[in-house]
Amino acid sequence: MRTHARTRTRSSATALVTALAALLALTGCTAHEKKGPTAPSGSAATASVPPAPAGQSGGSGFDGPRPQDQNLLAWTGDPNDAGHVTAQTSAGVGGRVTLVRIVLREQITWSNIWLGLAGIDPNAQLSNCYLGVYDAKGTLVAATPDISSQLMTDAIAKPLALSKPFTAPAGTYFIALLLNGNWTTNLLTLKSTGAGISVNAGLTPPNLRYSTLLTGQTSLPATVNLADQSTSTINTGWASQWYAIS
């Protein structure tokens, strides 16, 4: 009797272990099916976010026109925005030094001043007309020869060569224009930004962005006192000229 009891006990234990093992195996398979297969390292599942398009990392990718896009070194503004045409009488600006400020962010070799000539007067009588460059102290550091003849032809944006190129360190400069002679007011015209009075917002001499100095000049003086910058002529509609550097 004892032998039969022991046999039945062992059989029951064996059956219980087998049933438990089967249950565990079934549970593992079900969990595996719910989770799904594990993606291997480096698979497409780990790279679901596409990279940003070239040139658009960290922003829109548009940084606006730069002078270098047009083979220039610097400019007073994008020429595409210089759509205004400005003119003045010979009595209004003849003999005056007109200054447009430009700030260089890096050192360049300055060889030419580009001027936007919008219109010409074929009957004008011009003489002693110059472009030049003053530094932040008011010292003339470069100038063109007389450009009178070049103001009589080709109403385009044109480079006017300095008598001698110079190394211009980063800093503030003033491009100077001097006109002399007689011309018809609305025929001899220059490209400008259209900004007159507003161009100097927030500024005072000697740091005006657009101004005039002196009267009765037939050449660009070696030095000017930038503290004497005036806006009286600017305020009559002599809009800020467009210039570039090469």
C-alpha positions as a Python dict, from the first residue, in 0.01 Angstrom:
ca = {
    (1, 'M'): (0, 0, 0),
    (2, 'R'): (279, 240, 80),
    (3, 'T'): (446, 165, -255),
    (4, 'H'): (134, 258, -451),
    (5, 'A'): (93, 582, -251),
    (6, 'R'): (450, 689, -319),
    (7, 'T'): (410, 615, -691),
    (8, 'R'): (92, 824, -712),
    (9, 'T'): (261, 1115, -526),
    (10, 'R'): (562, 1114, -760),
    (11, 'S'): (339, 1103, -1067),
    (12, 'S'): (134, 1398, -943),
    (13, 'A'): (447, 1604, -873),
    (14, 'T'): (585, 1524, -1216),
    (15, 'A'): (261, 1623, -1383),
    (16, 'L'): (252, 1950, -1186),
    (17, 'V'): (608, 2042, -1290),
    (18, 'T'): (532, 1962, -1655),
    (19, 'A'): (214, 2173, -1649),
    (20, 'L'): (398, 2464, -1486),
    (21, 'A'): (674, 2451, -1746),
    (22, 'A'): (420, 2450, -2027),
    (23, 'L'): (243, 2750, -1872),
    (24, 'L'): (569, 2948, -1844),
    (25, 'A'): (659, 2870, -2204),
    (26, 'L'): (318, 2982, -2326),
    (27, 'T'): (339, 3305, -2124),
    (28, 'G'): (685, 3386, -2272),
    (29, 'C'): (565, 3336, -2629),
    (30, 'T'): (264, 3561, -2573),
    (31, 'A'): (478, 3842, -2426),
    (32, 'H'): (723, 3814, -2716),
    (33, 'E'): (443, 3847, -2969),
    (34, 'K'): (310, 4162, -2797),
    (35, 'K'): (649, 4331, -2783),
    (36, 'G'): (746, 4247, -3135),
    (37, 'P'): (1100, 4178, -3252),
    (38, 'T'): (1384, 4393, -3121),
    (39, 'A'): (1534, 4620, -3392),
    (40, 'P'): (1900, 4552, -3449),
    (41, 'S'): (2145, 4829, -3364),
    (42, 'G'): (2180, 5085, -3644),
    (43, 'S'): (1863, 4972, -3825),
    (44, 'A'): (1615, 5205, -3994),
    (45, 'A'): (1395, 5196, -3686),
    (46, 'T'): (1648, 5405, -3495),
    (47, 'A'): (1668, 5673, -3772),
    (48, 'S'): (1302, 5768, -3807),
    (49, 'V'): (1376, 6148, -3810),
    (50, 'P'): (1525, 6260, -4146),
    (51, 'P'): (1821, 6501, -4141),
    (52, 'A'): (1759, 6870, -4213),
    (53, 'P'): (1804, 6969, -4578),
    (54, 'A'): (2144, 7108, -4671),
    (55, 'G'): (2183, 7474, -4581),
    (56, 'Q'): (1887, 7472, -4342),
    (57, 'S'): (2047, 7348, -4024),
    (58, 'G'): (1955, 7576, -3736),
    (59, 'G'): (1744, 7818, -3943),
    (60, 'S'): (1585, 7899, -4274),
    (61, 'G'): (1917, 7896, -4461),
    (62, 'F'): (1859, 8248, -4603),
    (63, 'D'): (2111, 8507, -4494),
    (64, 'G'): (2033, 8785, -4739),
    (65, 'P'): (2244, 8922, -5025),
    (66, 'R'): (2609, 8992, -4954),
    (67, 'P'): (2855, 9209, -5149),
    (68, 'Q'): (3061, 8901, -5229),
    (69, 'D'): (2760, 8759, -5416),
    (70, 'Q'): (2820, 9033, -5675),
    (71, 'N'): (3202, 9032, -5674),
    (72, 'L'): (3218, 9333, -5442),
    (73, 'L'): (3389, 9378, -5106),
    (74, 'A'): (3138, 9600, -4927),
    (75, 'W'): (2846, 9830, -4996),
    (76, 'T'): (2627, 10088, -4828),
    (77, 'G'): (2329, 9861, -4894),
    (78, 'D'): (2191, 9598, -5128),
    (79, 'P'): (2178, 9763, -5475),
    (80, 'N'): (1842, 9594, -5526),
    (81, 'D'): (1709, 9838, -5264),
    (82, 'A'): (1868, 10142, -5428),
    (83, 'G'): (1571, 10209, -5650),
    (84, 'H'): (1540, 10579, -5575),
    (85, 'V'): (1686, 10846, -5799),
    (86, 'T'): (1809, 11163, -5633),
    (87, 'A'): (1910, 11497, -5780),
    (88, 'Q'): (2014, 11841, -5661),
    (89, 'T'): (2085, 12174, -5820),
    (90, 'S'): (2440, 12278, -5888),
    (91, 'A'): (2376, 12571, -5653),
    (92, 'G'): (2259, 12329, -5384),
    (93, 'V'): (2550, 12086, -5376),
    (94, 'G'): (2820, 12238, -5596),
    (95, 'G'): (3137, 12282, -5390),
    (96, 'R'): (2994, 12091, -5092),
    (97, 'V'): (3150, 11767, -4966),
    (98, 'T'): (2876, 11505, -4933),
    (99, 'L'): (2957, 11217, -4695),
    (100, 'V'): (2809, 10868, -4673),
    (101, 'R'): (2931, 10654, -4383),
    (102, 'I'): (3027, 10291, -4434),
    (103, 'V'): (3147, 10045, -4167),
    (104, 'L'): (3393, 9773, -4270),
    (105, 'R'): (3380, 9454, -4063),
    (106, 'E'): (3714, 9322, -4188),
    (107, 'Q'): (4029, 9452, -4353),
    (108, 'I'): (4019, 9493, -4731),
    (109, 'T'): (4228, 9632, -5013),
    (110, 'W'): (4020, 9921, -5143),
    (111, 'S'): (4070, 9996, -5513),
    (112, 'N'): (3741, 10133, -5648),
    (113, 'I'): (3431, 10318, -5539),
    (114, 'W'): (3119, 10206, -5723),
    (115, 'L'): (2866, 10481, -5787),
    (116, 'G'): (2514, 10433, -5919),
    (117, 'L'): (2481, 10687, -6199),
    (118, 'A'): (2110, 10701, -6281),
    (119, 'G'): (2102, 10973, -6546),
    (120, 'I'): (2334, 11205, -6736),
    (121, 'D'): (2309, 11559, -6868),
    (122, 'P'): (2479, 11567, -7209),
    (123, 'N'): (2498, 11945, -7192),
    (124, 'A'): (2642, 11967, -6842),
    (125, 'Q'): (2966, 12154, -6783),
    (126, 'L'): (3144, 11962, -6510),
    (127, 'S'): (3487, 12011, -6356),
    (128, 'N'): (3663, 11934, -6029),
    (129, 'C'): (3439, 11639, -5943),
    (130, 'Y'): (3584, 11373, -5713),
    (131, 'L'): (3514, 11073, -5497),
    (132, 'G'): (3727, 11005, -5193),
    (133, 'V'): (3752, 10824, -4861),
    (134, 'Y'): (3789, 10980, -4516),
    (135, 'D'): (3869, 10776, -4206),
    (136, 'A'): (3695, 10812, -3870),
    (137, 'K'): (3932, 11097, -3777),
    (138, 'G'): (3843, 11299, -4086),
    (139, 'T'): (4168, 11232, -4272),
    (140, 'L'): (4155, 11185, -4648),
    (141, 'V'): (4307, 10841, -4709),
    (142, 'A'): (4230, 10800, -5080),
    (143, 'A'): (4067, 10982, -5372),
    (144, 'T'): (3992, 10942, -5740),
    (145, 'P'): (4123, 11166, -6015),
    (146, 'D'): (3867, 11412, -6154),
    (147, 'I'): (3562, 11202, -6252),
    (148, 'S'): (3381, 11477, -6445),
    (149, 'S'): (3400, 11297, -6779),
    (150, 'Q'): (3275, 10972, -6626),
    (151, 'L'): (2965, 11150, -6499),
    (152, 'M'): (2881, 11242, -6859),
    (153, 'T'): (2853, 10888, -6998),
    (154, 'D'): (2695, 10549, -6924),
    (155, 'A'): (2414, 10584, -6672),
    (156, 'I'): (2489, 10261, -6490),
    (157, 'A'): (2654, 10139, -6171),
    (158, 'K'): (3022, 10190, -6246),
    (159, 'P'): (3354, 10148, -6063),
    (160, 'L'): (3560, 10465, -6030),
    (161, 'A'): (3922, 10387, -5953),
    (162, 'L'): (4110, 10549, -5669),
    (163, 'S'): (4439, 10710, -5767),
    (164, 'K'): (4609, 10451, -5550),
    (165, 'P'): (4454, 10144, -5381),
    (166, 'F'): (4502, 10130, -5006),
    (167, 'T'): (4471, 9882, -4723),
    (168, 'A'): (4160, 9963, -4522),
    (169, 'P'): (4149, 9801, -4177),
    (170, 'A'): (3812, 9725, -4024),
    (171, 'G'): (3646, 10040, -3900),
    (172, 'T'): (3436, 10343, -3994),
    (173, 'Y'): (3491, 10536, -4317),
    (174, 'F'): (3313, 10812, -4505),
    (175, 'I'): (3279, 10807, -4883),
    (176, 'A'): (3299, 11165, -5006),
    (177, 'L'): (3144, 11309, -5321),
    (178, 'L'): (3235, 11654, -5456),
    (179, 'L'): (3053, 11798, -5757),
    (180, 'N'): (3131, 12123, -5937),
    (181, 'G'): (3001, 12284, -6253),
    (182, 'N'): (2660, 12337, -6406),
    (183, 'W'): (2399, 12077, -6489),
    (184, 'T'): (2027, 12035, -6533),
    (185, 'T'): (1886, 11931, -6197),
    (186, 'N'): (1677, 11632, -6301),
    (187, 'L'): (1911, 11503, -6572),
    (188, 'L'): (2230, 11440, -6372),
    (189, 'T'): (2097, 11194, -6116),
    (190, 'L'): (2235, 10931, -5878),
    (191, 'K'): (2094, 10606, -5741),
    (192, 'S'): (2009, 10620, -5372),
    (193, 'T'): (1824, 10437, -5099),
    (194, 'G'): (1554, 10700, -5087),
    (195, 'A'): (1642, 10775, -4726),
    (196, 'G'): (1712, 11138, -4650),
    (197, 'I'): (1628, 11269, -4307),
    (198, 'S'): (1555, 10926, -4159),
    (199, 'V'): (1895, 10780, -4249),
    (200, 'N'): (2052, 10953, -3948),
    (201, 'A'): (1804, 10820, -3693),
    (202, 'G'): (1977, 10785, -3356),
    (203, 'L'): (2300, 10950, -3473),
    (204, 'T'): (2470, 11284, -3410),
    (205, 'P'): (2791, 11442, -3549),
    (206, 'P'): (3062, 11324, -3594),
    (207, 'N'): (2893, 10992, -3665),
    (208, 'L'): (2615, 11089, -3904),
    (209, 'R'): (2552, 10831, -4170),
    (210, 'Y'): (2470, 11097, -4429),
    (211, 'S'): (2577, 11460, -4422),
    (212, 'T'): (2751, 11747, -4598),
    (213, 'L'): (3049, 11960, -4505),
    (214, 'L'): (3196, 12289, -4619),
    (215, 'T'): (3118, 12500, -4926),
    (216, 'G'): (3320, 12637, -5215),
    (217, 'Q'): (3554, 12335, -5245),
    (218, 'T'): (3723, 12255, -5577),
    (219, 'S'): (3912, 11955, -5439),
    (220, 'L'): (3871, 11722, -5145),
    (221, 'P'): (4052, 11875, -4844),
    (222, 'A'): (4322, 11670, -4673),
    (223, 'T'): (4126, 11678, -4346),
    (224, 'V'): (3773, 11764, -4241),
    (225, 'N'): (3617, 11825, -3902),
    (226, 'L'): (3347, 11560, -3877),
    (227, 'A'): (3193, 11743, -3582),
    (228, 'D'): (3078, 12001, -3841),
    (229, 'Q'): (2859, 11751, -4025),
    (230, 'S'): (2539, 11918, -4142),
    (231, 'T'): (2200, 11786, -4251),
    (232, 'S'): (2058, 12111, -4389),
    (233, 'T'): (2110, 12004, -4752),
    (234, 'I'): (2014, 11644, -4676),
    (235, 'N'): (1680, 11762, -4542),
    (236, 'T'): (1593, 11926, -4875),
    (237, 'G'): (1574, 11587, -5049),
    (238, 'W'): (1937, 11503, -5136),
    (239, 'A'): (1884, 11131, -5065),
    (240, 'S'): (2165, 10902, -4951),
    (241, 'Q'): (2367, 10776, -5247),
    (242, 'W'): (2436, 10409, -5308),
    (243, 'Y'): (2805, 10310, -5308),
    (244, 'A'): (3001, 9985, -5318),
    (245, 'I'): (3367, 9893, -5284),
    (246, 'S'): (3591, 9671, -5489),
}
